[in-house]
């Protein structure tokens, strides 16, 4: 029973991450206008947040085994709230960017800690289900936050008050996380979420496994597709396909598909590995006609359908890798998430480059190609005997 309470603690911490990260789309334009940003500096805050997330993941390799996971979870949930709230004061752009860097560090720790903790608390089929529910929090944020925050801003809400709303919700979440987390800290050894210190031998065993490396490469390819779809689909539909509002609607439907997939796919009677292989290849086959159709509705439907098919890729991969290397799940989640961040950065950048050289339609074709290659790469990975 205690594990369920601790799991809720983890879910709420990742929900805070989702609420903040998915609000950035509606905040970008007012931030650019308020600070009178040039093109070269428009992406500085979000770039700083991504750098902070990467710093968190890399530094977590040295922190693991020295501070317990529940203690880190409580610390970085609180610090995330403390760094979000001052952004509402509209500080100088330099201070604003530094706050985003600090928020990124806190959220990056929450990202790897939450997945690792769930993998420790629950194993087998239940572990797969709980990991799916955990990462469905991003889908919930993606569906609701832009719509609700955008609607409030259309009615006159000042952009900086968004940070007060998210920070205030974070305070409410802390009313559960802090007391439950303190109890979890006391019982951490009993529930076995203690991370061992990282050793050279452990790192060698994990990275020396060819199949582990294959899964990590496949994750980069999936993240390429994911980043390309989430960043460029709206523009592709609105400007290239003259879809107007269909661009925003498509993204909402995409996140709806992600949420449904992450919630229900772990309940399927197939192994995580088989799910990853099949969903990527079929998803790519669905997306290609959408990109080539020249029709905004078909493209939007194709993007949403791929999310419904392959939207659980990240939680399923985390569950699969943690099952394969249970001796240090925090090393596993950190490695997988580094690949996710890397692929999500590479996809939109390469699509933008290809668009400048040819057309956005050709650029968007890289997303189903990357998705298909991810599934094909995973065909070389064998099922574990206890799967």
LINPEUR-V9434 format. One record per residue. RES is the residue in one small letter. PHI is phi in whole degrees, -180 to 180 (none if undefined). Layout:
# LINPEUR-V9434
res->{RES RES}
phi->{PHI PHI}
This chain:
# LINPEUR-V9434
res->{x x x x x x x x x x x x x x x x x x x x x x x x x x x x x x x x x x x x x x x x x x x x x x x x x x x x x x x x x x x x x x x x x x x x x x x x x x x x x x x x x x x x x x x x x x x x x x x x x x x x x x x x x x x x x x x x x x x x x x x x x x x x x x x x x x x x x x x x x x x x x x x x x x x x x x x x x x x x x x x x x x x x x x x x x x x x x x x x x x x x x x x x x x x x x x x x x x x x x x x x x x x x x x x x x x x x x x x x x x x x x x x x x x x x x x x x x x x x x x x x x x x x x x x x x x x x x x x x x x x x x x x x x x x x x x x x x x x x x x x x x x x x x x x x x x x x x x x x x x x x x x x x x x x x x x x x x x x x x x x x x x x x x x x x x x x x x x x x x x x x x x x x x x x x x x x x x x x x x x x x x x x x x x x x x x x x x x x x x x x x x x x x x x x}
phi->{none -61 -61 -66 -64 -67 -64 -61 -57 -67 -57 -67 -66 -74 -62 -60 -57 -64 -61 -73 -66 -82 -85 -68 -62 -83 -90 -58 -62 -64 -67 -60 -69 -65 -92 51 -81 -83 -59 -70 -113 -62 -94 -60 -60 -69 -64 -63 -65 -65 -63 -61 -61 -67 -58 -61 -64 -68 -71 -63 -63 -96 -83 -57 89 -103 -130 -68 -61 -63 -66 -64 -62 -65 -58 -81 -67 -65 -66 -60 -63 -66 -88 -72 -59 -64 -64 -69 -80 54 -70 -58 -62 -64 -65 -59 -68 -64 -61 -63 -62 -67 -61 -60 -62 -63 -69 -62 -65 -62 -63 -75 -66 -64 -65 -65 -65 -65 -64 -77 -72 -134 -124 65 -63 -66 -62 -64 -64 -67 -66 -65 -64 -56 -80 -68 -59 -66 -64 -61 -62 -64 -77 -94 -61 -59 -68 -69 -66 -61 -64 -65 -69 -64 -94 109 -66 -66 -59 -71 -71 -59 -67 -68 -65 -67 -63 -65 -64 -62 -63 -63 -63 -66 -64 -96 -65 -66 -67 -68 -62 -64 -66 -64 -59 -67 -105 -61 -65 -66 -94 60 -114 -77 -88 -72 -66 -76 -119 -63 -66 -63 -63 -67 -65 -71 -80 -81 -87 -59 -71 -62 -65 -63 -63 -65 -63 -62 -66 -59 -65 -63 -63 -59 -60 -63 -64 -63 -67 -69 -90 -107 -61 -58 -66 -59 -71 -71 -98 -81 -103 54 -88 58 -66 -62 -62 -67 -62 -62 -66 -63 -67 -60 -69 -63 -61 -58 -63 -64 -64 -68 -80 -106 -63 -62 -85 -67 -89 -134 -74 -54 -64 -64 -59 -60 -62 -70 -65 -67 -69 -68 -59 -64 -64 -76 -75 -56 -61 -63 -65 -83 -66 75 -119 -62 -69 -67 -64 -62 -66 -65 -62 -65 -68 -64 -66 -67 -84 -113 -66 -93 -56 -64 -63 -66 -67 -60 -64 -61 -68 -67 -67 -76 -142 -75 -68 -155 -70 -72 -62 -63 -64 -65 -63 -64 -70 -62 -67 -63 -62 -64 -65 -69 -78 -70 -57 -59 -65 -69 -62 -62 -66 -65 -60 -67 -93 -136 -151 -68 -64 -64 -63 -68 -66 -67 -70 -68 -63 -63 -65 -65 -63 -62 -65 -65 -60 -71 -65 -86 -92 -93 -67 -76 -64 -95 -69}
